[in-house]
Amino acid sequence: MSHPPVRRALVRRLPVAAACAALSLGAAAQANPYYLQLQQSFTHDTNLFRERDGQEDSDLISTTGLEVGLDQPISRQRLRARAHVERNRFRDNDHLDNTSYGVGVRADLETVNRISGGLHYNHERNLASFDTYTGSVHLTERNMIRRQDYGARIQYGGMSLLTLEAGYVHRDQKYSADAFQNREQRSDTVQAGVRYRPSDLVGFGLAGRYTRGRIPHYTPTEGDKYKRRDLDLTATWVPTGLSTLNARVSLTSTDHDLAEARDFDGVTGAISWRYQPTGKLTLNLHLVRETNDETGFYLAEPETPDEPPQLATLQETKLIHSARLSATWAATAKIRLTGGVRHVDRNIRVTDGRGNDRTTTAELGASYAITRSILFGCNVGWVQRDTSSGAASVSYDYSSRTASCLARLTLN
């Protein structure tokens, strides 16, 4: 038995119901905290092992990756997590085939009593970069590096004029190659300080840091222990809504039990400047002056809080100076151009010699987002290392060119 009036009423309401369902699905999509990412890339390297000029060995590397992530606000708290795995295959050097992976978790915590803080954990496994080697240690075998760091921070004061801060970080670095056991390192750092913020545009901080570290296999029979003390003066300046400057100057003292050539007393620090002159163009500048004990983990701070830190392999050095300038230009809503240049100056100290080298890296890339989920991109890069006179025993000249393209699918 049919009911025309009821049917006509239902038909009239269908557009309204469909619109409500679409709005609900759109809101659910926007609120979805999860994402899944698939990526395939191919990279050609003209000097895979970073050999001396005239001894280059080129190769083509295929990387297939999967990443899952989470970004979920929970009341006053926020939880971020990501996990990725990649299968890397080499066309001509299949002994380097490997599986790399990483896990990262970060929790930002806040209470109603002006107390905030956070917890973080990161674990990464990758093929160690060949361009960080010195002349005294150079391998062509597969050498996997594992890095792990975790820690906690706490802050009291909220948005008040003065805030108290404290934190703890544990770091650990290991290699699979026996020849690199003397570069393995672990450390624990505690810090405490005060921050003064007279306005939203400027802030200052004063803190003390204390680090105890160990290189377990510095020699075949003995491990090296070291202690590092830092007095940090930090500043943040936001001259306009387009520019942000962060700076740190530290009085640093490091004492090693065995590796006395790496002892250091002096000034270290870092400067980070972010400038966005237009809605499409963003510039980032990073300057770093650090000792071996810190640059073994972080050579440059991430450009945004959501980015993982840029990790560097532990160097056999006493002091490293690094400068990096990068730019991003959103040419259109779908096309993005990127470019950057980095210069690293190493003061090398090894058992059989000492010297200096300078490595310059430049990159240029472009990406095209076909849809919100599908992206294609290509990148070219150049690397050039030059050594100072008398440094032949610890370093050597080389150059390399790379070209890569990728396809990425993101679902959320």
Order of alpha helices (4+ residues) and beta strands (2+ residues): alpha-beta-beta-beta-beta-beta-beta-beta-beta-beta-beta-beta-beta-beta-alpha-beta-beta-beta-beta-beta-beta-beta
